[in-house]
Amino acid sequence: MAGDQTNRWVGDALVTIEGGQPVHVALEQALRAAVREGRLRPGDPVPPSRALARDLGVSRWVVTQAYGSLVAEGVLDARTGAGTRVASTSWPTRTPTRAPDRAVRPRPAFDLGPGVPDLRHLPRAAWVSAVRTAVASATAGDLVAPDPRGVPSLRQALADRLAVTRAVLVDADAVVVTHGAADGMTRLARSLRAAGHDSVLVEDPSWPRLRDVAAAAGLHPVPVPVDESGVDSRALVEAAERTGARTALVTPSHQFPVGAALVPARREALVRWARSVDGVIIEDDYDAEFRYDRRPVAALRALAPDRVALVGSWSKTLAPGLGIGWLVPPDDVPAARAGLDVDASAPPSLHQLACAALLTDGGYDRHLRSARARYRRRRAALLAALERWLPGLPVTGLAAGLHVVLGLPPGVDEDRVARLAARRDVRVVPAGRYRVGTSARPPALVVGYGNLVDARLDEAVARLAAAVSEAAPN
């Protein structure tokens, strides 16, 4: 393979193998690019290692090393008796058409970004079974004129599950099925804006999506600091008095990204504030299903159903692409309930019926038990790798969710670390990405472990450690 690059056929796909690096690494990168760009599609077979080695004029070891890395990454799937194929959960078969000014970012080989679950373990068989049940049980009303609040069977299944897992007692008629948490937030924000609310208290730092949605609906975000006990309730009350805000958006079960649970005294203070000002608390229950050291704490709505709206989705437990969530508005705030159905549409009825079947036949619970065990092991492996490669750096956050926070040495620029890590094919997010105000915080990274193959975790952390070392001031 002399020269800068060589074009070779792998099965029916022409791949470009770059020179100037170990041959097995070049072959791995060429195959990964062929899958990403759709020249090798999910389910396509790749040649036996011996045959491909002969065609390329390399040793068989070169091919087995490349195949092994891609199997570990989840790009290829090797099964005894069935050969090696492109995994069915690999990248899309074609790059979606986008506007010319929006670059398509390649998926990093080592994804330590937060917020994405392990889609390789989506319960596909259970979902297929649930879809069959949905098709068989769908009524004419479900298919012709579905209720904009959601199909009754899913709303009942959600009400039943919220009672058992989140201590939220709610009638099925009060549950609204949405297109996800952002859709639920949009509906709430528009209703509150129409009722005269003009601002919303938000945690600082916090996940930007819901606060951006609120801003787009006309609610100005007002930052409130967060510490290891959750959002600062005293600072929240002071910010509310200063701005007149009567709505707060919080994540009491597992704050993102700090990783704290809101302590009982602050929960009670938050509820007292909302009742005293005729206010609304919007509870983002984004990953409460994933607690590894104990049972999850009850939802804040269980303490104050009269004042708390609950929003959630299956984006973390199943897949973001499912596009189904739920909203439970507060019982005693008409302003938060008005207009929820105006110009709103529920997700497709068959998708809703399938979700209801997944909840009622036990398929969802079986998936969650498996996912919790997997993420618990992976979190422990991540902590061990961080201790091995970055000893002495603080790691914070509850034993919950899909991320931890890694503190960096003083003087290290977190943005520069992220850029240097990207050059090493590692995705990691600077903690500053989630800040709302201008208050300074120590440099840190938000390190996710949901979307990374276990076999690649140690190498990912080793590469991250190299980036931290390079970013350290001399």
Beta strands, then each sheet from edge to edge (+ up, - down):
strand 1: 5-10
strand 2: 13-18
strand 3: 76-79
strand 4: 83-86
strand 5: 110-111
strand 6: 176-178
strand 7: 199-204
strand 8: 220-227
strand 9: 230-231
strand 10: 247-250
strand 11: 280-284
strand 12: 308-313
strand 13: 325-328
strand 14: 395-396
strand 15: 403-407
strand 16: 426-427
strand 17: 429-430
strand 18: 444-448
sheet 1: 1+ 2-
sheet 2: 3+ 4-
sheet 3: 5+ 16+
sheet 4: 6+ 13- 12+ 11+ 10+ 7+ 8+ 9-
sheet 5: 14+ 15- 18+ 17-
end
